[in-house]
């Protein structure tokens, strides 16, 4: 009997996993008060701090939106190190092409989070306007 549960009776246990050679740390917009490490498929790389990503979260693996707060986390520093034996989940998609927040705003968000004792993901979500999150007003012009 397999140690891991499959979601489908006929799913093979050797399902093809995307090639992931990078790890990122994600802060979710929910009330989670810590960041989580995820593997990033090579097709989504490079992802930088300040970009939004969608990843499975919790026991039900519901897709949640969060902000990448650190890119290319070394394995020794990731949450799988230290003999915990947890498998990292894989980022489902990267939402933004460019980071929404630069390094100074990320530093400000960390300060706000520590000073006011609130989750970093909620601070980052509050710093980005709602219209930007929805993609409203974004248009492409073509010049001939």
C-alpha positions in Angstrom: 0.0 0.0 0.0 1.2 3.4 -0.9 2.2 5.9 1.8 0.7 8.8 -0.1 -3.0 9.1 -1.0 -3.9 9.6 -4.7 -6.8 11.9 -5.6 -8.0 9.5 -8.3 -8.4 5.8 -8.2 -6.8 5.4 -11.6 -4.0 8.0 -11.2 -0.5 6.7 -11.5 1.7 7.2 -8.5 4.5 8.2 -10.8 2.6 11.2 -12.2 4.8 13.5 -14.2 6.1 16.3 -12.1 7.5 19.5 -13.7 11.2 20.0 -13.4 11.8 22.3 -10.4 15.3 23.5 -9.6 14.4 26.6 -7.7 12.7 27.4 -4.4 10.8 30.6 -3.4 9.3 31.8 -0.2 5.7 32.9 -0.4 3.6 35.1 2.0 -0.1 34.5 1.5 -2.8 37.2 1.7 -4.6 35.1 4.3 -4.1 35.4 8.0 -1.1 33.0 8.0 1.6 34.6 10.1 4.5 32.9 8.4 6.0 32.4 4.9 6.0 29.1 3.1 8.6 27.5 0.8 7.5 26.3 -2.7 9.2 24.7 -5.7 9.1 26.7 -8.9 8.9 25.0 -12.3 11.6 26.0 -14.6 9.0 27.4 -17.1 8.1 30.1 -14.5 11.6 31.0 -13.6 12.8 33.7 -13.0 10.4 34.9 -10.3 11.5 37.8 -8.2 10.5 39.2 -4.8 7.4 41.3 -5.2 5.7 39.2 -7.8 2.4 37.5 -7.0 2.1 33.7 -7.4 -0.7 31.2 -7.0 0.1 28.0 -5.1 -1.7 25.2 -3.3 -2.2 26.0 0.4 -3.4 23.9 3.3 -4.6 20.3 3.5 -7.1 20.8 0.8 -4.5 22.3 -1.6 -6.8 25.2 -2.4 -5.1 27.6 -4.8 -4.3 30.8 -2.9 -2.6 34.0 -4.1 0.5 35.2 -2.3 3.6 37.4 -2.8 7.0 36.0 -3.4 9.1 37.5 -0.6 12.4 35.7 -1.3 13.6 34.0 -4.5 16.0 31.2 -4.9 16.0 30.1 -1.2 18.9 27.8 -0.5 17.9 24.2 0.4 19.6 24.5 3.8 17.5 27.5 4.6 14.2 26.0 3.4 11.6 24.5 5.7 12.4 21.0 4.4 15.8 21.1 6.0 16.4 19.9 9.5 15.0 16.4 9.1 11.4 17.4 9.1 10.9 15.3 5.9 8.2 17.5 4.4 7.7 17.6 0.7 7.5 21.0 -0.9 4.5 21.9 -3.0 4.8 23.4 -6.5 3.8 26.9 -7.5 0.8 26.6 -9.9 1.3 29.9 -11.7 3.0 33.3 -11.6 0.4 36.0 -11.9 2.6 39.1 -12.6 5.2 39.5 -15.3 7.1 42.1 -13.3 7.3 42.7 -9.5 4.6 44.9 -8.1 6.7 46.0 -5.2 10.4 46.9 -5.3 13.0 46.3 -2.7 12.3 49.4 -0.7 8.6 48.7 -0.5 9.4 45.1 0.6 11.6 46.4 3.3 8.8 48.8 4.4 6.3 45.9 4.4 8.6 43.8 6.7 9.0 46.7 9.1 5.2 47.3 9.2 4.6 43.6 9.7 7.0 43.4 12.7 6.1 46.8 14.3 2.3 46.3 14.1 2.5 42.5 14.6 0.5 41.5 11.6 1.0 38.9 8.8 3.4 40.0 6.1 1.0 38.7 3.4 -1.8 41.0 4.5 0.6 44.0 4.6 1.8 43.3 1.1 -1.8 42.9 -0.1 -2.8 46.2 1.4 0.1 48.0 -0.3 -1.1 47.0 -3.8 -4.2 48.9 -5.0 -7.2 46.7 -5.9 -7.3 47.9 -9.5 -3.8 46.7 -10.0 -4.7 43.3 -8.5 -7.6 43.0 -10.9 -5.6 44.2 -13.9 -8.0 47.1 -14.5 -6.8 49.8 -16.8 -4.0 47.7 -18.3 -4.1 48.0 -22.0 -1.7 47.4 -24.8 -1.2 49.9 -27.6 0.2 48.9 -31.0 2.1 51.5 -33.0 2.5 51.0 -36.7 
